[in-house]
């Protein structure tokens, strides 16, 4: 019983970490796109 409870706690923690990593990934992606967009804009003009 305790093994199953421990496994559920570990899975819950991993899901929280996964969710946080996805949020960080999207934030970094948005800033990277803004950065490269600005870089291209400055090189074109």
C-alpha positions as CSV (number, residue, x, y, z in Angstrom):
1,X,0.0,0.0,0.0
2,X,2.7,2.5,1.0
3,X,4.6,1.7,-2.2
4,X,1.6,2.6,-4.3
5,X,1.1,5.9,-2.3
6,X,4.8,6.8,-2.8
7,X,4.5,6.1,-6.5
8,X,1.4,8.3,-6.8
9,X,3.3,11.1,-5.0
10,X,6.3,10.8,-7.3
11,X,4.0,10.8,-10.4
12,X,2.3,13.9,-9.0
13,X,5.6,15.7,-8.5
14,X,6.8,14.7,-12.0
15,X,3.6,16.1,-13.5
16,X,4.1,19.4,-11.7
17,X,7.7,19.6,-12.9
18,X,6.6,18.8,-16.5
19,X,3.9,21.5,-16.4
20,X,6.5,24.0,-15.1
21,X,9.1,23.0,-17.7
22,X,6.5,23.5,-20.5
23,X,5.7,27.0,-19.2
24,X,9.4,27.8,-19.2
25,X,9.8,26.4,-22.7
26,X,6.9,28.5,-24.1
27,X,8.3,31.7,-22.4
28,X,11.8,31.0,-23.8
29,X,10.3,30.3,-27.2
30,X,8.3,33.6,-27.3
31,X,11.4,35.6,-26.3
32,X,13.6,33.8,-28.9
33,X,11.0,34.6,-31.6
34,X,10.9,38.2,-30.6
35,X,14.7,38.4,-30.5
36,X,15.2,36.8,-33.9
37,X,12.3,38.9,-35.3
38,X,14.1,42.0,-34.1
39,X,17.4,40.8,-35.5
40,X,15.9,40.2,-38.9
41,X,14.1,43.5,-38.8
42,X,17.4,45.3,-38.0
43,X,19.3,43.5,-40.7
44,X,16.7,44.2,-43.4
45,X,16.5,47.9,-42.6
